Amino acid sequence: MKTKTPNPLTAFFSNLVAGFNRIYLTSRWYKISFKLFSKNLICPPE
């Protein structure tokens, strides 16, 4: 049973958006964790 393949352009764009969302979220978390890490590195908590 073959399902109709979606429009390649639509699939491409949805994949692109999903990838951008993933990259944006991970980069945001990386920035936050890096900030916390560097803060602890520069002036370690007592």
PERAJO-V888988 format. One record per residue. OMEGA is omega in radians with two decimals (999 if undefined). NEAR is the number of other ideal C-beta (glycine too) atoms within 10 Angstrom. D_FIRST is the distance of its C-alpha to the first C-alpha in Angstrom with 2 decimals. Layout:
BEGIN
omega=OMEGA near=NEAR d_first=D_FIRST
omega=OMEGA near=NEAR d_first=D_FIRST
END
This chain:
BEGIN
omega=-3.10 near=2 d_first=0.00
omega=3.06 near=4 d_first=3.78
omega=-3.13 near=5 d_first=6.55
omega=3.14 near=4 d_first=9.78
omega=3.13 near=7 d_first=12.25
omega=3.11 near=10 d_first=15.54
omega=-3.10 near=8 d_first=18.77
omega=-3.13 near=8 d_first=20.00
omega=3.12 near=8 d_first=23.44
omega=3.14 near=9 d_first=22.54
omega=-3.14 near=11 d_first=20.71
omega=-3.11 near=11 d_first=23.76
omega=3.14 near=11 d_first=26.19
omega=3.09 near=11 d_first=24.63
omega=-3.13 near=10 d_first=24.68
omega=-3.14 near=10 d_first=28.23
omega=3.14 near=10 d_first=29.35
omega=3.13 near=10 d_first=27.97
omega=3.14 near=10 d_first=29.74
omega=3.12 near=10 d_first=32.91
omega=-3.12 near=10 d_first=32.94
omega=-3.12 near=10 d_first=32.60
omega=-3.11 near=10 d_first=35.34
omega=-3.12 near=10 d_first=37.56
omega=-3.10 near=10 d_first=37.41
omega=-3.13 near=10 d_first=38.05
omega=3.11 near=10 d_first=40.85
omega=3.13 near=10 d_first=42.40
omega=3.12 near=10 d_first=42.47
omega=-3.14 near=10 d_first=43.86
omega=-3.12 near=10 d_first=46.59
omega=-3.11 near=10 d_first=47.56
omega=3.13 near=10 d_first=47.69
omega=3.11 near=10 d_first=49.55
omega=-3.14 near=10 d_first=52.07
omega=-3.10 near=10 d_first=52.72
omega=-3.11 near=10 d_first=52.98
omega=3.12 near=10 d_first=55.39
omega=3.12 near=11 d_first=57.44
omega=-3.11 near=10 d_first=57.90
omega=-3.08 near=8 d_first=58.70
omega=3.10 near=7 d_first=61.34
omega=-3.08 near=8 d_first=63.03
omega=3.14 near=7 d_first=61.95
omega=-3.12 near=5 d_first=62.24
omega=999 near=3 d_first=65.44
END
